[in-house]
């Protein structure tokens, strides 16, 4: 028994994640990008209920479907306080909280930076983390609200998870991220991963999820800052890279 995860496309380049606790049958979706896509996927999986929506941050492509899904399924909606800026929220979560999906324990972690209140959900027992717009394969989220220091803190929390942890991020941005990574230098690890990524996209396969180990080995937003000696220098290097990516 454990947590079963189903990934599906939504909107233009989002991914949604349906979580089912196998012991209890409880069902949740991480974020609510597109009600129609979520409803369709639930039907494909033979699921007639959506017990919970677990929001990560307030952006419309993550919380915009809250109201419609709650109306259809009576879902309870959990997430950071910032979600109330645009969408209904039944229960506020903050870093350090625990959400129980049936018998599956999800630790709520602070991933602020992309937005100030961005959170993630970590299934430590199952080795899975739902990180939304904080880290992507070979990339990271833009700093719409937070500082480089805040975002680097979030990325370090992810990097400190066990290497085998599976990272479920919320967008298919990998090919543009790969081009930026290659512009900074092409290590053996990156070259090997690039071959796999390009083949996956040619087959229209998602490049999400990835693992902590893969990102530490090839993601420039981890690789280069982690070469620096202390947090201040690491955050400065991260900020430099983020600005370069914004201009790329």
N, C-alpha and C positions, 0 to 999 in steps of 0.2 A: 504494500500500500504506500501511496505517496501522492505527490502533486503531478497531475498530468497537464501538459501545456500544449495548446494548439495555436499555431500562428497563421494569420491570414492577412491579405492585403486590404487596405481601406484608403479612401480618398485617392490622391495622386501618387503619393509615395510613403504613406503611413503603413505601419503594421499594427494589428490588434492581437491581443493575446487572451484566449479563453482558458481559464484555470479551473480544473476540477479536482477537488479533494476526493481521492478514490475511496477512502474509508467512509465518508459521510455522504458523498454525492453533491456536496455544496459546490456551487458554480459562481465564479466571478469573472469579470472582464477587467483587464488593466487598461484604464482610460476608456473614453467613449468617442472615438474619432468620427464614426459614421454609423448611425443607427441601422440603416438598411443592410450594410455589410455585416454588422454584428448579428442581427436577426437572421440573416440568411445563413451565416456560419453555424449558429446555434441549431438551426433546422437541419443542416447537413449532418451535424454531429448527433442528431436525435435528441437534442436537449430542449425542453419546453419551458425552462425557467432560467432566470439570471438573478441569483440571490443578491449579488453585490457588484458595484462598480468601484474600482480602486483607482482614483485619480492620482496623477503624479504632479500636475501643475495646471495652471489656469488657462493656458492657451486654447483657443477654440477647436483646434484639431486634436485636442486631447480631452476636453470637457464639454464640447459643444453638443454632444448627444445625450447628456445626462437626463434632461427633462423628458425627452421622448421615450427613452428606455425605461425610466422610472414609471411613466404612465402605462407602458405596455406590460412590464413584468413586475411592477411593484418593488423594484430593486432598491436596496439601501445603498446610499452613496457615501463613500469615505474618501477623504483626501485632505490636503492642506487648506488652511483658512482662505488662501488667496483664490481658490476656485469660486468662492461666492461672488467674486467680481463679475462673473458672467453666467454662472449656472448654479442650480440647486445642489446643496450638500447637506446630508443628514448628520454626519459625524466628522468632527475635525480630528486629524491625525498630525502628530509632530514627531520629530526625531526622538527615538528612544521608546516610542510606543510599540506595542505588539498587536498585530491583527491576526485572529484565528480564523482561517478558512476551514471549517470543520476541524480536523485534527492536524492540519498543516499550520505551522507557526511561521508567520511572515514578520520579520523585524523591519520597522520603519526607520530609514536612515536619511540623514540630511544630505541632499545633493544640490543644494542651492548654488546658483551661478547663472544658469540659463534664465531662470527666474529666481527671485529671492527665496521663495518658499518651496521650490522643487524638492520632492522627496522620492525615494525609491523603496522597493520592497524586496527583502532578501530572505529566501528560503534556505537557511543554512544547512538544515538536515539533508535537503535534496540537492544542494550545490547549484542553486539558481538565483539570479538576481534580475529584477525588472527595473531598468535604469532610464527608460524613456529617452529624453533629449540631453542627457549628461555626457554619455560616451556612445560613439558609434564605431563600427568596424573601421579602423584607421582614422578616426576623426573624433570630434567632440562638438557639443552644442555652442551656438553663438552666445555671447554675453549680452543678452538683452537688458538685464537688470543688475546682475551681480558684478563683482570685481574679479580680476585675475586671481587674487588670493583666495577668494571664496570658491571659485571654480576649481582651482588647483587642490584645495582641501577636499572637495567632492571627488575629484579624480583619484587622489591618493587613497581615499576610503575604498574606492573600487579596486585599485591596484593592490591593496592590502588583503583583499579576499583571497582565499585559496586559489592557486593557479588554475585548477580544473573547473572553477565556477563558471557556469554558463551565463552569458550576458545577453539579455533580451532588450535591445534598443528599438526605438520606435519609428525609424525611417530607413529607407533604402537610399543611402547617400554614398555607398561604398566606392563606386567608380570615380566620382569627383575627388573623394578623399584619397584614393589611391594615386591619382595624378599629382596631387599636392605632396604626398609622402615621397613619391619618386623624384620630385623636383629637389628634395632636400638631400638625396643620396639613396643609393639602391643597395642595401645589404643583401646577403644571401637569403636571410629569412624573409625579407620583404619581396625579393624576386620570386621565391617559391610561392608565397601567398598570392602574389599578383597573378600568377598562372592559374591558380585555382579560382580566384575571384572572377577573372575574365571568362573562364569557362562556365562558371555558374551563371553569370549574367547572360551569356549567349544562349543558355538553356532556359532563361527566364526564371531561374531559381533564386530564392532569397539568400542574401549573404548574412542575414541575421538568423540565428544567434551566432556569437563568437565566444571565445573564452578569455578569461583574464590573462592566461599565459600568452595567447596570440597577440593581445593588445600590448602587453608589456614588451613583447619582442619586436613589434612592427609599427605600432601606432605612434606617430611622431609627437603627439601631445603627452605621451608618457615617456617614450624613449629618451628624448633630449633633455627634458627637465630633470629626469631621474639621474642624469650624469652630473648635475650640480651638487654642491656640497651641503647646502642647508635649505630650509623651507623658503627663506626670502629669495635666494637665488633661483630656486626651482620655480617659484611663482612668477618671478620676473621673466624667466625663459619661456614659461608657458604663455604669458601675456604677449611676448614678442612673436611667438608662433601663431597665436590666435589672430593678432593683427595682420600678420602676413597672409594667413589663410583668408581673412576677410577681403584682402586686396587681390587674391589670386584669381 
